[in-house]
Amino acid sequence: MTKYRVIVVDDSAFMRNLITNIISENTEFEIICFAKNGKEAVDKVIELKPDVVTMDIEMPIMNGLDALQMIMEKQPTPVLMLSNFTDFGTLETIKALQYGAVDFIKKPSIAASFNLHTNDFPFIEKLKSAVESNVKKQLPVFRQKSDKEIRHKNKGSDEFSNLVAIGTSTGGPRALQQILSALPGTFSAPLLIVQHMPPKFTKSLAERLNMLSSMKVVEAEHGQVIETSTAYLAPGDWHMSVEKDLGKYKINLSKDKLRAGHRPSVDYLFESLAPFKELEKHIVIMTGMGSDGAQGMKQLIQSGVSSTFAESEESSIIFGMPRAAIELNEVRYILTLDKIASKLIEVVQ
């Protein structure tokens, strides 16, 4: 059986040994090389052309972010980032995902490293996802907005007739950057977004997207009044839904049980929109593993929805979630990532 070839990049001997021990227990992967800094990593990836790379962020000589950008430019390869669970670590991880990394995994502490075969450290599962990804077809992200466009956010209105809901997972941060940076600050509908991601990382993602978008982007808060020209990102480990109170649409966050292993869940958000028949609802499912969102989309179609979107296989990093939606035979627009924003503007305006 042919094994997937892995390059492990980390300046820590402890982490290199830890990753080696985990991978050695799986027959589908083999480590072909180690690198102790980003420069070594770039050279080895170009020379050996591995199937997947695990990449630390903080390293001497060249850090993981710079190495990642060079790899994606010279030899596009699936990269799984190892992230520290700190404010700095989460921000750098979000940047890595937007630069082209497939996914990330939180670095375990030394104490936690003795109990790694848990859902808290799904290392092999993420490696498998990475090697199945479509990084060689990643589209360049939309141009960055000017400082003036980003600083002066339009004030939203709590009165609207259109609402956009987006669900995504693996590959989502880069896809969301593409969509949000292409929408105008005057967009006349709110965006509700579920991105599968742990707590803390969603806050960093919202802050990063807000820096790159004309629209205001926030991590959603319980009871928040929903407004146009604003994108609301479900916080990690909280389900997000919509409720109506005194004529205003508001964010509802809950700790209800996981849906198919997810909290936040795309299905949970979509299903909460079904009662609001007065709204023109536009539903978007983009790159990600699994099928979260498909059943919620189906329920919305039955109760009335204005338009349904799925990212096409051509641009999806992982085609699982869009495929599940498309198989319903009810998706109106199947588009590459670079076409979704312009079509949203068309159907909403």
C-alpha positions in Angstrom: 0.0 0.0 0.0 1.3 3.4 -1.0 1.6 5.7 2.0 1.1 9.4 2.2 4.4 11.2 2.6 4.7 13.8 5.4 7.3 16.5 6.1 7.2 17.6 9.8 8.4 21.2 10.4 9.1 22.2 14.0 12.1 23.6 15.9 11.0 21.7 19.0 12.5 18.2 19.3 9.7 17.4 21.7 7.0 18.2 19.1 8.9 16.3 16.4 9.1 13.2 18.5 5.4 13.6 19.5 4.2 13.8 15.9 6.5 10.9 14.9 5.0 8.7 17.6 1.4 9.5 16.5 2.1 9.0 12.8 4.1 5.8 13.3 0.9 4.2 14.7 -1.0 4.8 11.5 -0.3 2.7 8.4 -1.5 5.4 5.9 1.3 7.9 6.6 5.1 8.0 6.7 7.4 10.8 7.7 10.0 11.3 5.0 11.8 14.3 6.4 12.1 16.8 9.3 12.8 20.5 9.1 13.7 22.8 12.0 12.8 26.1 10.4 10.8 27.6 7.6 13.8 27.9 5.1 14.6 24.2 5.5 10.9 23.5 5.0 10.6 25.4 1.7 13.7 23.7 0.3 12.6 20.2 1.4 9.1 20.6 0.0 10.4 21.8 -3.4 12.9 18.9 -3.4 10.7 16.0 -2.1 7.2 17.1 -3.1 5.4 15.6 -0.1 1.7 14.8 0.1 1.3 16.9 3.3 3.3 19.2 5.6 2.8 19.8 9.3 4.0 23.4 10.1 4.9 25.1 13.3 4.4 28.9 13.3 7.1 30.3 15.5 10.5 29.2 14.4 14.0 30.7 13.9 15.5 31.9 10.6 12.1 31.8 8.8 8.8 31.5 10.5 5.9 29.3 9.5 3.8 32.0 7.9 6.6 33.1 5.6 7.4 29.5 4.7 3.8 28.7 4.0 3.4 31.6 1.6 6.6 30.5 -0.3 5.4 26.9 -0.4 2.0 27.9 -1.8 3.7 30.1 -4.4 6.4 27.6 -5.5 5.0 24.1 -4.7 1.4 24.2 -3.6 1.1 21.5 -0.9 -1.5 20.7 1.8 -0.2 22.3 5.0 -1.6 21.6 8.5 -0.5 24.3 11.0 0.3 23.7 14.6 -1.1 26.5 16.7 -0.5 27.8 20.2 -3.7 28.6 22.1 -2.8 32.2 22.8 -4.1 35.5 21.4 -1.0 35.8 19.3 -1.2 32.1 18.3 -4.9 32.4 17.2 -4.3 35.5 15.1 -1.2 34.0 13.3 -3.3 30.8 12.7 -6.1 32.8 11.0 -3.5 34.5 8.8 -2.1 31.0 7.9 -5.5 29.8 6.9 -6.0 32.8 4.7 -2.6 32.4 3.2 -3.5 28.8 2.1 -3.1 26.4 5.0 -5.8 23.7 4.8 -6.4 23.5 8.6 -4.8 23.8 12.0 -4.6 21.9 15.2 -3.9 23.3 18.6 -0.5 22.3 20.0 -0.9 20.1 23.1 0.7 20.9 26.4 3.3 18.6 27.7 0.8 17.3 30.3 -1.9 16.8 27.6 0.6 15.0 25.3 0.3 11.8 27.2 -3.4 11.5 26.3 -3.5 12.4 22.6 -5.9 9.8 21.3 -9.0 11.9 21.9 -11.3 14.2 20.0 -9.3 17.1 21.5 -6.3 16.2 19.3 -7.7 14.6 16.1 -4.3 14.8 14.4 -4.6 11.8 12.0 -8.2 12.8 11.0 -6.9 16.3 10.1 -4.0 14.9 8.1 -6.4 12.7 6.1 -8.5 15.8 5.4 -5.4 17.7 4.3 -4.2 15.1 1.8 -7.7 15.0 0.2 -7.8 18.8 -0.2 -7.7 20.8 -3.4 -5.0 23.3 -2.5 -3.5 23.4 -6.0 -6.6 25.0 -7.4 -6.9 27.7 -4.7 -8.0 31.0 -6.2 -6.1 34.2 -5.3 -8.1 36.1 -2.7 -9.9 39.3 -3.6 -7.8 42.5 -3.5 -7.3 44.0 -0.1 -9.5 47.1 0.6 -7.9 50.5 1.1 -7.4 51.8 4.7 -10.1 54.4 4.0 -12.6 51.7 2.9 -11.9 49.6 6.0 -11.8 52.4 8.7 -15.1 54.0 7.7 -17.7 51.3 8.1 -21.2 52.1 7.1 -23.8 52.2 9.9 -26.2 49.3 9.4 -30.0 49.4 9.7 -32.1 47.0 11.8 -34.8 47.1 9.0 -34.2 44.8 6.1 -36.0 42.3 3.8 -33.1 40.2 2.8 -30.8 38.0 4.9 -27.8 35.9 3.9 -26.7 32.8 5.9 -23.4 31.1 5.2 -22.0 27.7 6.3 -18.4 26.6 5.9 -15.7 24.5 7.5 -12.2 23.4 6.3 -10.9 26.0 4.0 -13.5 28.5 5.2 -11.4 31.4 6.5 -9.9 31.9 3.1 -13.2 31.5 1.4 -14.9 34.0 3.8 -12.1 36.5 3.1 -12.8 36.2 -0.6 -16.6 36.7 -0.1 -16.5 39.5 2.5 -13.8 41.5 0.8 -15.8 41.5 -2.4 -19.0 42.8 -0.8 -19.6 46.5 -0.5 -19.9 48.3 2.9 -23.4 49.3 1.8 -24.6 45.7 1.4 -28.3 45.8 2.2 -28.6 42.5 4.1 -26.9 41.1 7.2 -24.7 38.0 6.9 -24.9 35.2 9.5 -21.9 32.9 9.3 -21.2 29.5 10.9 -17.5 28.5 10.5 -16.5 25.3 12.3 -13.8 26.5 14.6 -12.9 26.3 18.4 -13.5 29.2 20.9 -11.1 32.1 20.7 -10.2 31.4 17.1 -13.6 32.7 15.9 -12.9 36.0 17.6 -9.5 36.3 15.9 -11.1 35.3 12.6 -13.8 38.0 13.0 -11.2 40.7 13.8 -9.1 39.7 10.9 -12.0 39.7 8.4 -13.1 43.1 9.8 -9.7 44.4 8.9 -10.0 43.2 5.3 -13.6 44.0 4.6 -15.7 47.1 3.9 -18.5 45.5 5.8 -18.4 45.3 9.6 -17.5 41.8 10.8 -18.1 40.8 14.4 -18.1 37.7 16.6 -21.8 37.4 17.4 -23.1 38.2 20.9 -26.3 36.9 22.5 -29.2 39.3 22.2 -27.4 41.5 19.6 -29.8 43.3 17.2 -29.1 42.2 13.6 -28.3 44.9 11.1 -27.4 45.3 7.5 -23.9 45.9 6.3 -22.7 43.6 9.1 -21.5 40.0 9.2 -22.0 38.0 12.4 -19.7 35.1 13.0 -21.0 32.3 15.4 -18.6 32.0 18.3 -16.8 28.7 18.8 -18.6 26.2 20.9 -21.9 28.1 20.7 -24.9 27.4 18.4 -26.2 30.6 16.7 -29.8 31.1 15.7 -32.1 34.0 15.0 -35.1 35.1 17.0 -37.5 38.0 16.7 -38.3 40.2 19.7 -40.4 43.4 19.6 -40.1 43.5 15.9 -36.3 43.2 15.8 -34.3 40.3 14.6 -31.7 39.2 17.2 -28.9 36.8 17.7 -29.5 33.9 20.0 -26.6 31.8 21.3 -27.1 28.5 23.0 -25.2 25.5 24.4 -27.6 23.0 23.0 -26.1 19.6 22.3 -23.7 19.1 19.4 -25.3 18.5 16.0 -23.4 15.8 14.1 -20.3 16.6 16.2 -20.6 20.4 15.6 -21.2 23.4 17.8 -21.8 25.8 16.1 -23.8 23.9 13.5 -24.8 25.2 10.1 -28.0 23.1 10.2 -28.9 24.7 13.5 -28.6 28.2 12.1 -30.4 27.4 8.9 -33.3 25.7 10.6 -33.8 28.7 12.9 -34.6 30.9 9.8 -37.6 28.8 8.7 -40.3 30.7 10.6 -39.4 34.1 9.1 -41.4 33.8 5.9 -41.4 37.6 5.5 -37.6 37.6 4.8 -35.9 36.9 1.5 -33.4 34.3 2.6 -30.2 33.5 0.6 -28.4 30.4 1.8 -24.7 29.6 1.0 -22.7 26.4 1.6 -19.0 26.5 1.0 -15.9 24.3 1.4 -15.8 21.9 4.3 -15.8 18.2 5.3 -19.0 16.3 6.1 -22.6 17.4 5.3 -23.5 20.1 7.9 -25.9 22.5 6.4 -27.5 20.2 3.8 -30.5 19.2 6.0 -31.0 22.7 7.2 -31.0 23.9 3.6 -33.6 21.2 2.8 -35.8 22.4 5.6 -35.6 26.0 4.5 -36.4 25.0 0.9 -39.6 23.3 2.1 -40.6 26.4 4.1 -39.6 28.9 1.5 -36.2 30.3 0.5 -35.2 32.9 -2.1 -31.9 31.5 -3.4 -29.5 28.7 -2.6 -25.8 28.6 -3.3 -23.1 25.9 -3.2 -19.4 26.4 -3.9 -18.4 24.3 -6.9 -15.9 21.4 -6.7 -13.6 23.4 -8.9 -12.7 25.9 -6.1 -13.7 24.0 -2.9 -10.7 23.0 -0.7 -12.9 20.2 0.6 -16.0 19.5 -1.4 -17.9 17.5 1.3 -20.4 20.1 2.5 -21.2 21.6 -0.9 -21.6 18.2 -2.4 -24.1 17.2 0.2 -26.1 20.3 -0.6 -25.9 19.8 -4.3 -27.1 16.2 -4.0 -30.5 17.6 -2.7 -31.0 18.7 -6.4 -32.3 22.1 -5.0 -29.2 24.3 -5.3 -29.9 27.1 -7.7 -26.4 28.5 -8.1 -23.3 26.2 -8.2 -20.4 28.7 -8.5 -16.7 29.0 -8.1 -15.7 31.0 -5.0 -14.8 34.1 -7.1 -18.4 34.3 -8.5 -20.4 34.0 -5.3 -20.2 37.6 -4.0 -21.2 39.2 -7.3 -24.2 36.8 -7.5 -25.2 37.6 -3.9 -25.1 41.3 -4.7 -27.3 40.7 -7.7 -30.0 38.6 -5.9 -30.0 40.9 -2.8 -30.1 44.2 -4.6 
